[in-house]
Amino acid sequence: MVRAQQKRTLETRARLIAASEEIIEKRGFEELRVEDVVLLAGTAKGTFFAHFKDKDVLMDLIIGGRIDQHLDGLEALAVPNTVEELVEALMPLSDFMTSERYVFDLILRYSGAAAVEEIGHIALTFGRQIEILERWLAKAPFRQDITPALQAEGVQAFLTQAMATNFCALHNTQTMQTRLMPYLTAWLKP
């Protein structure tokens, strides 16, 4: 009896996630509504909240999963040997993270920087991104006076800054690469 109940619970959760993904594909992240998810998944609204505290928790899972896909792509790349190569490698991830204002705002809130009590999928991806950058920077011909870990944290911070200015009316006329290049050049090749 318990196994059948667990199986049903997992199937229901999977239906809710699949319905959410379908809605996101058609309308975007910001337009996802719990009411539409439960209607498409064929469940009650209470069932949704039995699986997810709120919409943002569901989005943490989905957006975190998509960030992980981008990080998988980064891990498959050769080590960047120039700032230009590093910036180019980071562009697909930053393009996704800034694809919608809602996505970027949720990423910032769930990154761990906003003291969210529970560590979710997005926060874990920030740690994973640092690990990837650190491995790259340990092998790349950049500055040697600080550790690759500190270099990686700086790259992540500058990337976040460049992405944030994407939504600023004063700075959004420049491409992400144009904004990021001077930061990383100054940081990695002082």
MODELLER restraints for C-alpha pairs under 7 A, 6 or more apart:
rsr = mdl.restraints
at = mdl.atoms
rsr.add(forms.Gaussian(group=physical.xy_distance, feature=features.Distance(at['CA:13:A'], at['CA:51:A']), mean=6.57, stdev=0.5))
rsr.add(forms.Gaussian(group=physical.xy_distance, feature=features.Distance(at['CA:15:A'], at['CA:41:A']), mean=5.48, stdev=0.5))
rsr.add(forms.Gaussian(group=physical.xy_distance, feature=features.Distance(at['CA:16:A'], at['CA:37:A']), mean=6.40, stdev=0.5))
rsr.add(forms.Gaussian(group=physical.xy_distance, feature=features.Distance(at['CA:16:A'], at['CA:38:A']), mean=6.83, stdev=0.5))
rsr.add(forms.Gaussian(group=physical.xy_distance, feature=features.Distance(at['CA:16:A'], at['CA:41:A']), mean=5.49, stdev=0.5))
rsr.add(forms.Gaussian(group=physical.xy_distance, feature=features.Distance(at['CA:19:A'], at['CA:37:A']), mean=5.59, stdev=0.5))
rsr.add(forms.Gaussian(group=physical.xy_distance, feature=features.Distance(at['CA:19:A'], at['CA:40:A']), mean=5.82, stdev=0.5))
rsr.add(forms.Gaussian(group=physical.xy_distance, feature=features.Distance(at['CA:19:A'], at['CA:41:A']), mean=5.56, stdev=0.5))
rsr.add(forms.Gaussian(group=physical.xy_distance, feature=features.Distance(at['CA:20:A'], at['CA:37:A']), mean=5.63, stdev=0.5))
rsr.add(forms.Gaussian(group=physical.xy_distance, feature=features.Distance(at['CA:23:A'], at['CA:32:A']), mean=6.31, stdev=0.5))
rsr.add(forms.Gaussian(group=physical.xy_distance, feature=features.Distance(at['CA:24:A'], at['CA:32:A']), mean=6.29, stdev=0.5))
rsr.add(forms.Gaussian(group=physical.xy_distance, feature=features.Distance(at['CA:29:A'], at['CA:103:A']), mean=6.94, stdev=0.5))
rsr.add(forms.Gaussian(group=physical.xy_distance, feature=features.Distance(at['CA:30:A'], at['CA:102:A']), mean=5.73, stdev=0.5))
rsr.add(forms.Gaussian(group=physical.xy_distance, feature=features.Distance(at['CA:34:A'], at['CA:55:A']), mean=6.69, stdev=0.5))
rsr.add(forms.Gaussian(group=physical.xy_distance, feature=features.Distance(at['CA:35:A'], at['CA:45:A']), mean=6.91, stdev=0.5))
rsr.add(forms.Gaussian(group=physical.xy_distance, feature=features.Distance(at['CA:38:A'], at['CA:44:A']), mean=5.96, stdev=0.5))
rsr.add(forms.Gaussian(group=physical.xy_distance, feature=features.Distance(at['CA:38:A'], at['CA:45:A']), mean=5.96, stdev=0.5))
rsr.add(forms.Gaussian(group=physical.xy_distance, feature=features.Distance(at['CA:38:A'], at['CA:48:A']), mean=6.78, stdev=0.5))
rsr.add(forms.Gaussian(group=physical.xy_distance, feature=features.Distance(at['CA:52:A'], at['CA:58:A']), mean=6.06, stdev=0.5))
rsr.add(forms.Gaussian(group=physical.xy_distance, feature=features.Distance(at['CA:60:A'], at['CA:120:A']), mean=6.69, stdev=0.5))
rsr.add(forms.Gaussian(group=physical.xy_distance, feature=features.Distance(at['CA:60:A'], at['CA:121:A']), mean=5.97, stdev=0.5))
rsr.add(forms.Gaussian(group=physical.xy_distance, feature=features.Distance(at['CA:60:A'], at['CA:122:A']), mean=5.88, stdev=0.5))
rsr.add(forms.Gaussian(group=physical.xy_distance, feature=features.Distance(at['CA:61:A'], at['CA:121:A']), mean=5.59, stdev=0.5))
rsr.add(forms.Gaussian(group=physical.xy_distance, feature=features.Distance(at['CA:64:A'], at['CA:121:A']), mean=4.94, stdev=0.5))
rsr.add(forms.Gaussian(group=physical.xy_distance, feature=features.Distance(at['CA:64:A'], at['CA:122:A']), mean=4.43, stdev=0.5))
rsr.add(forms.Gaussian(group=physical.xy_distance, feature=features.Distance(at['CA:64:A'], at['CA:125:A']), mean=6.61, stdev=0.5))
rsr.add(forms.Gaussian(group=physical.xy_distance, feature=features.Distance(at['CA:67:A'], at['CA:93:A']), mean=6.88, stdev=0.5))
rsr.add(forms.Gaussian(group=physical.xy_distance, feature=features.Distance(at['CA:67:A'], at['CA:125:A']), mean=6.78, stdev=0.5))
rsr.add(forms.Gaussian(group=physical.xy_distance, feature=features.Distance(at['CA:68:A'], at['CA:125:A']), mean=6.38, stdev=0.5))
rsr.add(forms.Gaussian(group=physical.xy_distance, feature=features.Distance(at['CA:70:A'], at['CA:93:A']), mean=5.61, stdev=0.5))
rsr.add(forms.Gaussian(group=physical.xy_distance, feature=features.Distance(at['CA:71:A'], at['CA:129:A']), mean=6.75, stdev=0.5))
rsr.add(forms.Gaussian(group=physical.xy_distance, feature=features.Distance(at['CA:74:A'], at['CA:89:A']), mean=6.86, stdev=0.5))
rsr.add(forms.Gaussian(group=physical.xy_distance, feature=features.Distance(at['CA:75:A'], at['CA:132:A']), mean=6.65, stdev=0.5))
rsr.add(forms.Gaussian(group=physical.xy_distance, feature=features.Distance(at['CA:79:A'], at['CA:136:A']), mean=5.30, stdev=0.5))
rsr.add(forms.Gaussian(group=physical.xy_distance, feature=features.Distance(at['CA:79:A'], at['CA:140:A']), mean=6.78, stdev=0.5))
rsr.add(forms.Gaussian(group=physical.xy_distance, feature=features.Distance(at['CA:80:A'], at['CA:86:A']), mean=5.18, stdev=0.5))
rsr.add(forms.Gaussian(group=physical.xy_distance, feature=features.Distance(at['CA:80:A'], at['CA:140:A']), mean=6.68, stdev=0.5))
rsr.add(forms.Gaussian(group=physical.xy_distance, feature=features.Distance(at['CA:81:A'], at['CA:140:A']), mean=5.35, stdev=0.5))
rsr.add(forms.Gaussian(group=physical.xy_distance, feature=features.Distance(at['CA:81:A'], at['CA:141:A']), mean=6.20, stdev=0.5))
rsr.add(forms.Gaussian(group=physical.xy_distance, feature=features.Distance(at['CA:83:A'], at['CA:184:A']), mean=6.65, stdev=0.5))
rsr.add(forms.Gaussian(group=physical.xy_distance, feature=features.Distance(at['CA:83:A'], at['CA:185:A']), mean=6.26, stdev=0.5))
rsr.add(forms.Gaussian(group=physical.xy_distance, feature=features.Distance(at['CA:87:A'], at['CA:177:A']), mean=6.47, stdev=0.5))
rsr.add(forms.Gaussian(group=physical.xy_distance, feature=features.Distance(at['CA:87:A'], at['CA:181:A']), mean=6.91, stdev=0.5))
rsr.add(forms.Gaussian(group=physical.xy_distance, feature=features.Distance(at['CA:94:A'], at['CA:163:A']), mean=6.83, stdev=0.5))
rsr.add(forms.Gaussian(group=physical.xy_distance, feature=features.Distance(at['CA:97:A'], at['CA:103:A']), mean=6.33, stdev=0.5))
rsr.add(forms.Gaussian(group=physical.xy_distance, feature=features.Distance(at['CA:97:A'], at['CA:104:A']), mean=5.51, stdev=0.5))
rsr.add(forms.Gaussian(group=physical.xy_distance, feature=features.Distance(at['CA:98:A'], at['CA:104:A']), mean=5.43, stdev=0.5))
rsr.add(forms.Gaussian(group=physical.xy_distance, feature=features.Distance(at['CA:98:A'], at['CA:163:A']), mean=6.50, stdev=0.5))
rsr.add(forms.Gaussian(group=physical.xy_distance, feature=features.Distance(at['CA:107:A'], at['CA:122:A']), mean=6.47, stdev=0.5))
rsr.add(forms.Gaussian(group=physical.xy_distance, feature=features.Distance(at['CA:110:A'], at['CA:116:A']), mean=6.50, stdev=0.5))
rsr.add(forms.Gaussian(group=physical.xy_distance, feature=features.Distance(at['CA:110:A'], at['CA:122:A']), mean=5.95, stdev=0.5))
rsr.add(forms.Gaussian(group=physical.xy_distance, feature=features.Distance(at['CA:110:A'], at['CA:123:A']), mean=5.93, stdev=0.5))
rsr.add(forms.Gaussian(group=physical.xy_distance, feature=features.Distance(at['CA:111:A'], at['CA:122:A']), mean=5.64, stdev=0.5))
rsr.add(forms.Gaussian(group=physical.xy_distance, feature=features.Distance(at['CA:111:A'], at['CA:123:A']), mean=4.18, stdev=0.5))
rsr.add(forms.Gaussian(group=physical.xy_distance, feature=features.Distance(at['CA:111:A'], at['CA:126:A']), mean=6.53, stdev=0.5))
rsr.add(forms.Gaussian(group=physical.xy_distance, feature=features.Distance(at['CA:112:A'], at['CA:123:A']), mean=5.40, stdev=0.5))
rsr.add(forms.Gaussian(group=physical.xy_distance, feature=features.Distance(at['CA:130:A'], at['CA:152:A']), mean=5.56, stdev=0.5))
rsr.add(forms.Gaussian(group=physical.xy_distance, feature=features.Distance(at['CA:130:A'], at['CA:153:A']), mean=6.30, stdev=0.5))
rsr.add(forms.Gaussian(group=physical.xy_distance, feature=features.Distance(at['CA:133:A'], at['CA:152:A']), mean=5.18, stdev=0.5))
rsr.add(forms.Gaussian(group=physical.xy_distance, feature=features.Distance(at['CA:134:A'], at['CA:148:A']), mean=5.08, stdev=0.5))
rsr.add(forms.Gaussian(group=physical.xy_distance, feature=features.Distance(at['CA:134:A'], at['CA:149:A']), mean=5.19, stdev=0.5))
rsr.add(forms.Gaussian(group=physical.xy_distance, feature=features.Distance(at['CA:134:A'], at['CA:152:A']), mean=5.16, stdev=0.5))
rsr.add(forms.Gaussian(group=physical.xy_distance, feature=features.Distance(at['CA:137:A'], at['CA:148:A']), mean=5.42, stdev=0.5))
rsr.add(forms.Gaussian(group=physical.xy_distance, feature=features.Distance(at['CA:138:A'], at['CA:148:A']), mean=5.30, stdev=0.5))
rsr.add(forms.Gaussian(group=physical.xy_distance, feature=features.Distance(at['CA:142:A'], at['CA:188:A']), mean=5.50, stdev=0.5))
rsr.add(forms.Gaussian(group=physical.xy_distance, feature=features.Distance(at['CA:142:A'], at['CA:189:A']), mean=5.97, stdev=0.5))
rsr.add(forms.Gaussian(group=physical.xy_distance, feature=features.Distance(at['CA:143:A'], at['CA:188:A']), mean=5.61, stdev=0.5))
rsr.add(forms.Gaussian(group=physical.xy_distance, feature=features.Distance(at['CA:143:A'], at['CA:189:A']), mean=5.80, stdev=0.5))
rsr.add(forms.Gaussian(group=physical.xy_distance, feature=features.Distance(at['CA:155:A'], at['CA:184:A']), mean=6.57, stdev=0.5))
rsr.add(forms.Gaussian(group=physical.xy_distance, feature=features.Distance(at['CA:158:A'], at['CA:180:A']), mean=6.95, stdev=0.5))
rsr.add(forms.Gaussian(group=physical.xy_distance, feature=features.Distance(at['CA:158:A'], at['CA:183:A']), mean=6.35, stdev=0.5))
rsr.add(forms.Gaussian(group=physical.xy_distance, feature=features.Distance(at['CA:159:A'], at['CA:180:A']), mean=6.54, stdev=0.5))
rsr.add(forms.Gaussian(group=physical.xy_distance, feature=features.Distance(at['CA:162:A'], at['CA:176:A']), mean=6.34, stdev=0.5))
rsr.add(forms.Gaussian(group=physical.xy_distance, feature=features.Distance(at['CA:162:A'], at['CA:179:A']), mean=5.81, stdev=0.5))
rsr.add(forms.Gaussian(group=physical.xy_distance, feature=features.Distance(at['CA:162:A'], at['CA:180:A']), mean=5.70, stdev=0.5))
rsr.add(forms.Gaussian(group=physical.xy_distance, feature=features.Distance(at['CA:163:A'], at['CA:176:A']), mean=6.91, stdev=0.5))
rsr.add(forms.Gaussian(group=physical.xy_distance, feature=features.Distance(at['CA:165:A'], at['CA:171:A']), mean=5.76, stdev=0.5))
rsr.add(forms.Gaussian(group=physical.xy_distance, feature=features.Distance(at['CA:165:A'], at['CA:172:A']), mean=6.28, stdev=0.5))
rsr.add(forms.Gaussian(group=physical.xy_distance, feature=features.Distance(at['CA:166:A'], at['CA:172:A']), mean=4.75, stdev=0.5))
